[in-house]
Amino acid sequence: LLLMYQPQVALHTLETIGVEALLRWKKPDGRIATATEFIHIAEKTGLIHELTEWVLRTATEDVVRWREQGWHHACVAINVSPMQFMESAFVEQVTQALAATGLPPAALELELTETVFQTGAPTIEALRRLRSLGIAIALDDFGSGYSSLTSLEQLPITRVKLDRSVVESVDSNPRSAAISRSIITLCHGLGLQVMAEGVERTEQLAVLAQFGPIGVQGYLLGHPARAESVV
């Protein structure tokens, strides 16, 4: 297993503000498999607890090392599956990883989809505990499927990540541009940060730059890289 990191850039300053940790598996034949190819195996076999601990420990250790090497405000976002989040010890796993490495809670962001948020009161309570520690919470893949605007109002989140399906045609389809502008304006009105995923063309970047201060992520800004190549 290995983690690769994709840069997240503030569009209004072009400053790298953090990275997203992407879980990968280097198979015996040398091929690199994405998490979607094997995460379900970890969930079914009960290995998800150990996997979550490894990801949290590795990512937080990497960020601490980058900060020591001069990137003093390095931050990392980690994807969390519904099963990972529903682990009874998840909040404790997060706090233990931070305590072990000394990484400030504000340097960690957890990315969750709306599926996680729909699991009831215990989930919301866990989210509030994480937020009370200073850990950021991002609503991932917003705009794909039937995203609920109510989620933006009621959930203890700090950032919304626009799904790549929303961003894909923002430079060629006026409706896509209008939808993106509306979501970004709404989020800013609610005091939420916005990150646009899947930016691969300069034309997309030019359109998104008209919608206010947001973050952007995608192959145009940088491909996923090993930890030693980040700083």
C-alpha positions as CSV (number, residue, x, y, z in Angstrom):
1,L,0.0,0.0,0.0
2,L,1.1,3.6,-0.6
3,L,-0.4,7.1,-0.4
4,M,0.0,9.5,-3.3
5,Y,-0.9,13.2,-3.0
6,Q,-2.6,15.6,-5.4
7,P,-2.1,19.3,-4.9
8,Q,-5.1,21.6,-4.1
9,V,-4.5,25.2,-5.2
10,A,-6.2,28.5,-4.2
11,L,-7.4,29.8,-7.6
12,H,-7.2,33.5,-6.6
13,T,-3.5,33.3,-5.5
14,L,-2.3,30.1,-7.3
15,E,-0.8,29.0,-4.0
16,T,-0.8,25.3,-3.1
17,I,-2.9,25.2,0.1
18,G,-2.9,21.4,0.7
19,V,-3.0,18.0,-0.8
20,E,-5.5,15.2,-1.1
21,A,-4.2,11.8,0.0
22,L,-5.1,9.0,-2.5
23,L,-4.8,5.4,-1.4
24,R,-3.0,3.1,-3.9
25,W,-2.0,-0.6,-4.0
26,K,1.2,-1.6,-5.8
27,K,0.3,-5.0,-7.1
28,P,2.9,-7.8,-7.6
29,D,2.9,-7.2,-11.4
30,G,3.9,-3.6,-10.8
31,R,0.5,-2.1,-11.6
32,I,-0.8,0.6,-9.3
33,A,-4.5,-0.1,-8.3
34,T,-6.8,2.7,-7.1
35,A,-8.7,2.4,-3.8
36,T,-12.0,1.8,-5.6
37,E,-10.5,-1.5,-6.8
38,F,-9.8,-2.9,-3.4
39,I,-11.4,-0.9,-0.6
40,H,-14.5,-3.1,-0.7
41,I,-12.3,-6.1,0.0
42,A,-11.0,-4.4,3.1
43,E,-14.6,-3.7,4.2
44,K,-15.8,-7.2,3.6
45,T,-12.9,-8.9,5.3
46,G,-12.8,-6.6,8.4
47,L,-9.5,-5.1,7.5
48,I,-10.9,-1.6,7.2
49,H,-10.0,-0.8,10.8
50,E,-6.3,-1.5,10.3
51,L,-6.4,0.2,6.9
52,T,-7.9,3.3,8.4
53,E,-5.2,3.4,11.1
54,W,-2.4,3.0,8.5
55,V,-3.8,5.8,6.2
56,L,-4.2,8.2,9.1
57,R,-0.8,7.5,10.6
58,T,1.0,7.7,7.2
59,A,-0.7,10.9,6.0
60,T,-0.2,12.7,9.3
61,E,3.5,11.7,9.5
62,D,4.0,12.9,5.9
63,V,2.5,16.3,6.6
64,V,4.6,16.7,9.8
65,R,7.7,15.9,7.7
66,W,6.8,18.5,5.0
67,R,6.3,21.1,7.7
68,E,9.7,20.3,9.1
69,Q,11.1,20.6,5.6
70,G,9.8,24.2,5.1
71,W,6.2,23.9,3.9
72,H,5.0,25.3,7.2
73,H,1.3,25.3,6.4
74,A,1.0,21.9,4.8
75,C,-2.5,20.3,5.1
76,V,-3.9,17.0,4.0
77,A,-7.4,15.8,3.0
78,I,-8.3,12.2,3.5
79,N,-11.2,10.3,1.9
80,V,-13.3,8.3,4.4
81,S,-15.7,5.6,3.3
82,P,-19.1,5.2,5.1
83,M,-17.9,1.9,6.7
84,Q,-14.7,3.6,7.8
85,F,-16.6,6.4,9.4
86,M,-19.1,4.1,11.1
87,E,-16.3,2.2,12.8
88,S,-17.0,2.8,16.6
89,A,-13.4,3.8,17.2
90,F,-13.0,6.2,14.2
91,V,-12.9,9.4,16.1
92,E,-10.4,7.9,18.5
93,Q,-8.3,6.7,15.6
94,V,-8.1,10.3,14.3
95,T,-7.2,11.8,17.6
96,Q,-4.6,9.2,18.3
97,A,-2.9,9.8,14.9
98,L,-2.8,13.5,15.6
99,A,-1.5,13.0,19.1
100,A,1.2,10.5,17.9
101,T,2.6,12.9,15.3
102,G,1.8,16.3,16.9
103,L,0.1,17.5,13.8
104,P,-2.4,20.4,14.5
105,P,-6.0,19.3,14.0
106,A,-6.6,22.2,11.6
107,A,-4.1,20.6,9.2
108,L,-6.4,17.6,8.7
109,E,-9.5,17.5,6.5
110,L,-11.8,14.5,6.3
111,E,-13.7,14.1,3.0
112,L,-17.1,12.3,3.3
113,T,-19.9,11.8,0.8
114,E,-23.6,12.5,1.6
115,T,-24.1,8.7,2.1
116,V,-22.2,9.0,5.3
117,F,-24.2,12.0,6.5
118,Q,-27.5,10.1,6.0
119,T,-26.8,7.5,8.6
120,G,-28.4,9.2,11.6
121,A,-27.8,11.1,14.8
122,P,-24.7,9.2,15.9
123,T,-22.9,10.2,12.7
124,I,-23.7,13.9,13.2
125,E,-22.5,13.7,16.8
126,A,-19.2,12.2,15.7
127,L,-18.9,14.9,13.1
128,R,-19.5,17.5,15.8
129,R,-16.8,15.9,18.0
130,L,-14.3,16.1,15.1
131,R,-15.2,19.7,14.4
132,S,-14.9,20.6,18.1
133,L,-11.3,19.4,17.9
134,G,-10.6,21.8,14.9
135,I,-10.6,19.1,12.2
136,A,-12.1,20.3,8.9
137,I,-15.0,18.3,7.3
138,A,-15.6,18.4,3.5
139,L,-18.7,17.3,1.7
140,D,-17.3,15.3,-1.3
141,D,-18.7,14.7,-4.8
142,F,-21.3,17.5,-4.4
143,G,-23.4,17.9,-7.5
144,S,-23.3,14.2,-8.5
145,G,-26.6,12.3,-8.1
146,Y,-29.2,14.0,-5.9
147,S,-27.2,16.3,-3.7
148,S,-29.3,18.0,-1.0
149,L,-29.1,21.7,-0.4
150,T,-30.4,21.0,3.1
151,S,-27.1,19.2,3.8
152,L,-25.2,22.5,3.3
153,E,-27.3,24.2,5.9
154,Q,-27.6,21.5,8.6
155,L,-24.3,19.6,8.5
156,P,-21.2,20.6,10.5
157,I,-19.0,20.9,7.4
158,T,-16.4,23.5,6.4
159,R,-15.9,22.8,2.7
160,V,-17.9,21.6,-0.3
161,K,-16.1,19.8,-3.1
162,L,-17.7,20.2,-6.5
163,D,-17.8,16.9,-8.3
164,R,-15.9,16.7,-11.6
165,S,-19.2,16.0,-13.4
166,V,-20.2,19.6,-12.6
167,V,-16.9,21.1,-13.6
168,E,-16.4,19.0,-16.8
169,S,-18.4,21.3,-19.1
170,V,-18.3,24.5,-17.2
171,D,-16.3,26.2,-20.1
172,S,-18.6,24.9,-22.9
173,N,-22.1,24.7,-21.4
174,P,-23.8,27.9,-20.1
175,R,-26.0,25.8,-17.9
176,S,-23.1,24.0,-16.3
177,A,-21.5,27.4,-15.7
178,A,-24.7,28.8,-14.2
179,I,-25.1,25.8,-11.9
180,S,-21.4,26.0,-10.7
181,R,-21.8,29.8,-10.1
182,S,-25.0,29.3,-8.1
183,I,-23.5,26.5,-5.9
184,I,-20.3,28.5,-5.2
185,T,-22.3,31.6,-4.4
186,L,-24.6,29.7,-2.1
187,C,-21.7,28.0,-0.3
188,H,-19.9,31.4,0.2
189,G,-23.1,32.8,1.6
190,L,-23.2,30.0,4.1
191,G,-19.6,30.6,5.1
192,L,-18.3,27.4,3.4
193,Q,-15.2,27.0,1.4
194,V,-15.4,25.4,-2.1
195,M,-13.0,23.1,-3.9
196,A,-13.6,22.3,-7.6
197,E,-12.4,18.8,-8.7
198,G,-11.4,17.5,-12.1
199,V,-9.9,20.7,-13.5
200,E,-8.0,19.6,-16.6
201,R,-8.2,22.6,-19.0
202,T,-7.2,26.2,-18.8
203,E,-10.6,27.2,-20.2
204,Q,-12.3,25.6,-17.1
205,L,-9.9,27.5,-14.9
206,A,-10.7,30.8,-16.6
207,V,-14.5,30.3,-16.1
208,L,-14.1,29.2,-12.4
209,A,-11.9,32.2,-11.7
210,Q,-15.0,34.4,-12.3
211,F,-16.9,32.9,-9.4
212,G,-14.9,34.2,-6.5
213,P,-12.2,32.7,-4.3
214,I,-12.2,28.9,-4.5
215,G,-9.8,26.0,-4.5
216,V,-9.1,23.9,-7.6
217,Q,-7.8,20.4,-8.0
218,G,-7.1,18.3,-11.1
219,Y,-4.5,17.2,-13.6
220,L,-4.0,20.7,-14.9
221,L,-2.7,21.7,-11.5
222,G,-0.8,18.6,-10.7
223,H,-0.9,14.8,-10.9
224,P,-0.8,12.6,-7.8
225,A,2.8,12.2,-6.5
226,R,4.7,10.2,-3.9
227,A,5.3,11.9,-0.6
228,E,9.0,12.4,-1.2
229,S,8.1,14.4,-4.3
230,V,5.7,16.8,-2.7
231,V,8.3,19.1,-1.1
